[in-house]
Amino acid sequence: MAANPVVVFGAGSIGRGLLGQLLSENGMPMLFVEPVEALRCALAESKGYTVRLAGRQAEDFVISGYEVAAPEERDRITAALASCPFAATAVGGVHLPDVANLVTETIGGARRAPLPMLLCENWPNAAEEMAHCLNTKALARGKVVCVPSSVERMVRPAEGLGLVGESCESLFIDGTTWPGPRPALKGFAFVEALEAYYKRKLFTNNAGHALLAYEGALRGCDTLCAALEHSDIAAHLKALLLVAAEALHREYGLGREALDRHVRDLLIYRYPNEALGDTVARVGRQPLRKLGREERLTGLLRLLAKHGLDATPVHRAMAAALCYFDPDDEECIRMREMIRRDGPAVVLESACGLSPGQPAFEAVLAYYGKMER
């Protein structure tokens, strides 16, 4: 391997299909640290995999120039961390403590400058959580700087090690946190106000997905593309995205023209994109988490209320979420039992943080009653 590879913790869909693709396109070698033996061995044996980007542009990338290590290979990881330009995680939020423990054991004294650790996780406050985990370890304190990012590209598995991802999506990175000179890499967009871009993703991309999944489930749809074929659901989606864009403009000062273009791209290139193959089951899973106070629907609801904007599309989507059920999803089972025992209001109070008497509380319950009938 060439000198100074980027260390990528996690070789799953985002690790390979976003970080791997971007690093390869920029001519940078990488070392994947992957705990799953089957995936690790497949990557090592293949010496390459394909990422197909679909959407505004269609392009195939063959990714090579990487190596793979198991978490147990401490000497290899220590050597890589000593000289790498930066490291990145794409492991899923629940596994961040495991990465923190591994980094603590391998961030040896040979590294002089602080290590930028780019958190590429669809997980609330991932960088803060990782920093907390590291700061509890005396050996790692001050040696690692956790850098937040906003991952916007959708990626799904394809045949073998191949992946299908969304084209023309940058990785937004908090430029105020990055220690030292920022790397000039294609697809790495350093911004000064990351929260605005993260909330844009949460309240448009993710909220739109949730609406399609939960309203689509009521119509027996298996995919988001199938949900879009229902004209009323498509109209609800557009209404949600437009009012969310207005709220984002008022709250964060994001330009209206750029927000309009973002909404248009979602409606044209993301949601109807059959190549991405997004399913109701994937997007709808863990409804209690996705109804959380700061999450894609309830968080947007609060932002709309703050700016006096119509939240009707969100009321409908939240009511549909209360109706959602997947027998293979533990949260669905728990939510169904809560509603059976105490009624839907208990979910709005405990998961969403709404109170009886609030207009939104009553509106969601009214839509829920209609949907259940």
Rosetta blueprint (number, residue, H / E / L):
1 M L
2 A L
3 A L
4 N L
5 P L
6 V E
7 V E
8 V E
9 F E
10 G L
11 A L
12 G L
13 S H
14 I H
15 G H
16 R H
17 G H
18 L H
19 L H
20 G H
21 Q H
22 L H
23 L H
24 S H
25 E H
26 N L
27 G L
28 M L
29 P L
30 M E
31 L E
32 F E
33 V E
34 E L
35 P L
36 V L
37 E H
38 A H
39 L H
40 R H
41 C H
42 A H
43 L H
44 A H
45 E H
46 S H
47 K L
48 G L
49 Y E
50 T E
51 V E
52 R E
53 L E
54 A E
55 G L
56 R L
57 Q L
58 A L
59 E E
60 D E
61 F E
62 V E
63 I E
64 S L
65 G L
66 Y E
67 E E
68 V E
69 A E
70 A L
71 P L
72 E L
73 E L
74 R H
75 D H
76 R H
77 I H
78 T H
79 A H
80 A H
81 L H
82 A H
83 S H
84 C L
85 P L
86 F L
87 A E
88 A E
89 T E
90 A L
91 V L
92 G L
93 G H
94 V H
95 H H
96 L H
97 P H
98 D H
99 V H
100 A H
101 N H
102 L H
103 V H
104 T H
105 E H
106 T H
107 I L
108 G L
109 G L
110 A L
111 R L
112 R L
113 A L
114 P L
115 L E
116 P E
117 M E
118 L E
119 L E
120 C L
121 E L
122 N L
123 W L
124 P L
125 N L
126 A H
127 A H
128 E H
129 E H
130 M H
131 A H
132 H H
133 C H
134 L H
135 N H
136 T L
137 K L
138 A L
139 L L
140 A L
141 R L
142 G L
143 K L
144 V E
145 V E
146 C E
147 V E
148 P E
149 S E
150 S E
151 V E
152 E L
153 R L
154 M L
155 V E
156 R E
157 P E
158 A L
159 E L
160 G L
161 L L
162 G L
163 L E
164 V E
165 G E
166 E E
167 S L
168 C L
169 E L
170 S L
171 L E
172 F E
173 I E
174 D E
175 G L
176 T L
177 T L
178 W L
179 P L
180 G L
181 P L
182 R L
183 P L
184 A L
185 L L
186 K L
187 G L
188 F E
189 A E
190 F E
191 V E
192 E L
193 A L
194 L H
195 E H
196 A H
197 Y H
198 Y H
199 K H
200 R H
201 K H
202 L H
203 F H
204 T H
205 N H
206 N H
207 A H
208 G H
209 H H
210 A H
211 L H
212 L H
213 A H
214 Y H
215 E H
216 G H
217 A H
218 L H
219 R L
220 G L
221 C L
222 D L
223 T E
224 L H
225 C H
226 A H
227 A H
228 L H
229 E L
230 H L
231 S H
232 D H
233 I H
234 A H
235 A H
236 H H
237 L H
238 K H
239 A H
240 L H
241 L H
242 L H
243 V H
244 A H
245 A H
246 E H
247 A H
248 L H
249 H H
250 R H
251 E H
252 Y H
253 G L
254 L L
255 G L
256 R H
257 E H
258 A H
259 L H
260 D H
261 R H
262 H H
263 V H
264 R H
265 D H
266 L H
267 L H
268 I H
269 Y H
270 R H
271 Y L
272 P L
273 N L
274 E L
275 A L
276 L L
277 G L
278 D L
279 T E
280 V H
281 A H
282 R H
283 V H
284 G H
285 R L
286 Q L
287 P H
288 L H
289 R H
290 K H
291 L L
292 G L
293 R L
294 E L
295 E L
296 R L
297 L L
298 T H
299 G H
300 L H
301 L H
302 R H
303 L H
304 L H
305 A H
306 K H
307 H L
308 G L
309 L L
310 D L
311 A L
312 T H
313 P H
314 V H
315 H H
316 R H
317 A H
318 M H
319 A H
320 A H
321 A H
322 L H
323 C H
324 Y L
325 F L
326 D L
327 P L
328 D L
329 D L
330 E H
331 E H
332 C H
333 I H
334 R H
335 M H
336 R H
337 E H
338 M H
339 I H
340 R H
341 R H
342 D H
343 G L
344 P L
345 A H
346 V H
347 V H
348 L H
349 E H
350 S H
351 A L
352 C L
353 G L
354 L L
355 S L
356 P L
357 G L
358 Q L
359 P H
360 A H
361 F H
362 E H
363 A H
364 V H
365 L H
366 A H
367 Y H
368 Y H
369 G H
370 K H
371 M H
372 E H
373 R L
